[in-house]
Amino acid sequence: MAITKAPRVRIYNASGETIPARSFVQVDADRARGDHRVYDVVKPDGTGLVYLVTENRDIASTEYGVAYNPISPVPVKHSTAPSAVEEVGPASGSWECDPGGTGFVAMRTSGNYTYVQSLGGGGGGCSTIFKMLMLGNPTGGDFDVPLTVTDGVGSSKETMTFNWDDTVTDVITELETHTKISSGDLSEVAGVNSFPNGEITFRLDADDLTLEFDTDPSGGYDVSTLTGGASWTFVSIRQCCECNA
């Protein structure tokens, strides 16, 4: 039985060490391996922008493995148990969950493990806020995201195309091209709200609609059509509660 609904990510251990089971890892680069993207990961050093949690087995140096993008709760080992709903995260030079870390919330603890979830991650009943994150600082191109919108009549799946330098206004304008989304159904939530290397946040204001962005198996999306920037680019979209916006 699966321990989490979080998306699985293919990873390559580039740390030079064995990664213990259920550890925080820091994304360092990505590569193509056949039809899939693989993320090179290292031990957290305090400079990372994207962190994952590894599966329940050790991963030797230079071996491939699986990790989770913790938009849903995932267990990660700790030495000091945090309090429930405390902000936690990886610590520099350690594989473990640390109460002094940031970026994740401790949902609960069990034995030597803390179930962590990305701040603003999925779940809950107030899920009207969406956050689109782009990392890697591309300088050109665009990327596609399949979006299913459901209303009282039925569902329609259509492909949305976003540009490397979109603002929140651009994103909302593109989403409004979906046949089931009308002008006024979406609104901006205050924040940085521009790409690249930023997070765009918007709210679904229409009570009769649900939005489901198809998730790539890696937890991100195919960004091979984005150009320039760092040796890796990562795009994710997550749904969260308004209280965490």
C-alpha positions as CSV (number, residue, x, y, z in Angstrom):
1,M,0.0,0.0,0.0
2,A,1.3,3.4,-0.9
3,I,2.3,5.6,2.1
4,T,1.6,8.9,0.2
5,K,-0.3,10.4,-2.7
6,A,2.7,12.7,-3.5
7,P,4.0,12.5,-7.0
8,R,7.0,10.2,-7.6
9,V,10.2,11.6,-9.0
10,R,13.1,9.7,-10.7
11,I,16.4,10.7,-9.1
12,Y,20.2,10.1,-9.5
13,N,22.4,10.2,-6.4
14,A,25.1,12.7,-7.2
15,S,26.1,13.4,-3.6
16,G,29.1,11.1,-3.3
17,E,27.4,9.4,-0.3
18,T,24.8,6.8,0.3
19,I,21.4,8.5,0.8
20,P,19.6,7.0,3.8
21,A,16.0,5.9,3.4
22,R,13.4,8.7,3.7
23,S,15.8,11.6,3.6
24,F,15.6,15.2,2.3
25,V,17.6,15.7,-0.9
26,Q,18.4,18.8,-2.8
27,V,17.8,19.0,-6.5
28,D,21.1,20.0,-8.2
29,A,20.4,19.4,-12.0
30,D,18.1,17.4,-14.3
31,R,18.7,15.2,-17.3
32,A,16.7,13.2,-19.9
33,R,16.8,9.4,-19.5
34,G,14.8,7.9,-22.3
35,D,11.3,9.4,-22.1
36,H,11.6,10.6,-18.6
37,R,13.3,13.4,-16.7
38,V,15.8,12.4,-13.9
39,Y,16.8,14.8,-11.2
40,D,20.4,14.8,-9.9
41,V,20.2,15.2,-6.1
42,V,22.8,16.0,-3.4
43,K,22.8,16.4,0.4
44,P,21.1,19.7,1.4
45,D,23.6,22.5,1.8
46,G,21.3,25.5,2.5
47,T,21.4,26.8,-1.1
48,G,18.7,24.6,-2.7
49,L,15.5,25.8,-4.3
50,V,13.8,22.5,-4.7
51,Y,13.9,19.6,-2.1
52,L,12.4,16.1,-2.4
53,V,12.0,13.2,0.0
54,T,13.5,9.8,-0.9
55,E,11.8,6.4,-0.9
56,N,12.0,3.8,1.9
57,R,15.4,2.4,0.9
58,D,19.0,3.5,0.9
59,I,20.3,4.8,-2.4
60,A,24.0,4.3,-3.0
61,S,26.2,6.9,-4.6
62,T,25.8,7.1,-8.4
63,E,22.6,4.9,-8.2
64,Y,19.2,5.8,-9.5
65,G,16.2,5.8,-7.2
66,V,12.8,7.4,-6.4
67,A,11.8,10.4,-4.4
68,Y,8.6,12.2,-3.7
69,N,7.5,15.8,-4.4
70,P,5.8,16.4,-1.0
71,I,2.7,18.3,-2.1
72,S,1.0,15.6,0.1
73,P,2.4,14.3,3.4
74,V,5.5,12.2,3.1
75,P,7.5,10.6,6.0
76,V,11.1,11.8,6.4
77,K,13.5,10.8,9.2
78,H,14.2,13.2,12.1
79,S,16.4,13.2,15.2
80,T,14.3,15.7,17.1
81,A,10.6,15.4,16.7
82,P,8.8,18.7,15.9
83,S,5.5,19.8,17.1
84,A,2.4,19.3,15.0
85,V,1.8,22.0,12.4
86,E,5.3,23.4,13.1
87,E,7.3,24.7,10.1
88,V,10.3,22.4,9.4
89,G,12.7,21.5,6.6
90,P,16.1,20.3,5.6
91,A,19.2,21.4,7.5
92,S,22.5,22.2,5.8
93,G,24.8,19.2,5.9
94,S,22.1,16.8,7.0
95,W,19.7,14.3,5.3
96,E,17.1,14.7,8.2
97,C,14.1,16.8,8.9
98,D,15.0,19.7,11.2
99,P,12.7,21.8,13.4
100,G,14.9,24.8,12.5
101,G,14.3,24.3,8.8
102,T,11.8,26.0,6.5
103,G,9.6,25.3,3.5
104,F,7.5,22.4,4.9
105,V,4.9,21.9,7.6
106,A,5.0,18.9,10.0
107,M,1.6,17.2,9.7
108,R,2.3,14.5,12.3
109,T,5.1,12.3,13.7
110,S,5.4,8.5,13.9
111,G,8.4,7.0,15.7
112,N,11.5,8.5,14.1
113,Y,9.7,10.0,11.2
114,T,7.9,13.3,10.5
115,Y,5.2,13.5,7.8
116,V,6.0,16.7,6.0
117,Q,4.1,18.6,3.3
118,S,5.2,21.6,1.3
119,L,3.9,24.8,2.6
120,G,0.8,25.6,0.7
121,G,0.5,22.0,-0.6
122,G,-2.6,20.1,-1.5
123,G,-5.4,19.0,0.7
124,G,-8.0,20.6,2.9
125,G,-11.4,22.0,1.9
126,C,-10.4,25.6,1.1
127,S,-8.4,24.7,-2.0
128,T,-9.1,27.8,-4.2
129,I,-5.6,29.1,-4.4
130,F,-3.1,27.9,-7.1
131,K,0.6,28.5,-7.1
132,M,2.8,28.1,-10.2
133,L,6.5,27.9,-9.5
134,M,9.3,28.2,-12.0
135,L,13.0,27.7,-11.1
136,G,16.1,27.5,-13.3
137,N,15.9,31.1,-14.8
138,P,15.2,30.2,-18.4
139,T,15.5,33.0,-21.0
140,G,13.1,31.9,-23.7
141,G,10.4,29.5,-24.8
142,D,7.1,28.2,-23.5
143,F,5.6,25.1,-21.9
144,D,2.3,23.2,-22.1
145,V,0.1,22.1,-19.2
146,P,-3.1,20.0,-19.7
147,L,-5.9,21.4,-17.7
148,T,-9.3,19.7,-16.9
149,V,-12.1,22.1,-15.8
150,T,-15.3,20.7,-14.5
151,D,-18.6,22.5,-14.0
152,G,-22.2,21.5,-13.5
153,V,-22.5,20.2,-17.0
154,G,-19.3,18.2,-17.4
155,S,-15.6,18.3,-17.9
156,S,-13.3,19.5,-20.6
157,K,-9.6,18.9,-20.9
158,E,-7.6,21.5,-22.9
159,T,-3.9,22.4,-23.2
160,M,-2.7,25.7,-21.7
161,T,0.5,27.3,-23.0
162,F,2.6,29.5,-20.7
163,N,5.7,31.6,-21.6
164,W,9.0,31.8,-19.8
165,D,8.4,35.4,-18.7
166,D,4.6,35.4,-18.0
167,T,3.2,37.5,-15.3
168,V,0.1,36.6,-13.3
169,T,-2.0,38.6,-15.7
170,D,-0.6,36.7,-18.6
171,V,-1.3,33.4,-16.9
172,I,-4.9,34.3,-16.1
173,T,-5.5,35.5,-19.6
174,E,-4.3,32.2,-21.0
175,L,-6.4,30.2,-18.5
176,E,-9.5,32.2,-19.6
177,T,-9.0,30.8,-23.1
178,H,-10.3,27.5,-21.7
179,T,-13.9,27.0,-22.9
180,K,-15.2,26.5,-19.3
181,I,-13.4,29.5,-17.8
182,S,-14.9,33.0,-18.1
183,S,-13.5,36.4,-17.5
184,G,-13.8,37.1,-13.7
185,D,-13.6,33.4,-12.7
186,L,-9.9,33.9,-11.6
187,S,-8.1,36.7,-9.8
188,E,-4.6,37.6,-8.7
189,V,-3.3,37.0,-5.2
190,A,-0.6,39.4,-4.0
191,G,3.0,38.1,-4.4
192,V,6.0,38.2,-6.7
193,N,3.7,36.9,-9.5
194,S,6.1,36.8,-12.4
195,F,8.4,34.3,-14.2
196,P,11.2,33.3,-14.5
197,N,12.6,32.1,-11.1
198,G,9.4,33.1,-9.3
199,E,6.0,32.0,-8.2
200,I,2.6,33.1,-9.6
201,T,-0.4,32.9,-7.4
202,F,-4.0,33.1,-8.4
203,R,-7.4,32.4,-6.9
204,L,-10.4,30.5,-8.4
205,D,-13.4,32.7,-7.6
206,A,-16.1,30.6,-9.4
207,D,-17.9,28.4,-7.0
208,D,-19.2,26.1,-9.7
209,L,-15.8,25.2,-11.2
210,T,-13.0,22.8,-10.3
211,L,-9.5,22.9,-11.9
212,E,-7.2,19.9,-12.2
213,F,-3.8,20.5,-13.7
214,D,-2.4,17.2,-15.0
215,T,0.8,16.3,-13.1
216,D,3.8,15.0,-14.9
217,P,5.1,11.7,-13.3
218,S,8.2,13.7,-12.1
219,G,6.0,16.1,-10.1
220,G,6.8,18.9,-12.6
221,Y,6.1,19.4,-16.3
222,D,7.9,18.9,-19.6
223,V,10.1,22.1,-19.9
224,S,12.3,20.9,-22.8
225,T,10.9,23.8,-24.8
226,L,12.2,26.4,-22.4
227,T,15.7,27.6,-23.3
228,G,18.6,29.2,-21.6
229,G,19.1,29.7,-17.8
230,A,20.6,27.1,-15.5
231,S,21.5,23.5,-16.3
232,W,18.0,22.5,-15.1
233,T,14.6,24.0,-15.0
234,F,11.6,23.0,-12.8
235,V,8.0,24.0,-13.1
236,S,5.3,22.9,-10.6
237,I,1.7,23.8,-10.0
238,R,0.1,23.2,-6.6
239,Q,-3.3,23.8,-5.1
240,C,-3.5,25.1,-1.6
241,C,-5.7,26.6,1.1
242,E,-6.4,30.3,1.1
243,C,-5.1,30.6,4.6
244,N,-1.6,29.7,3.3
245,A,-1.7,32.1,0.4
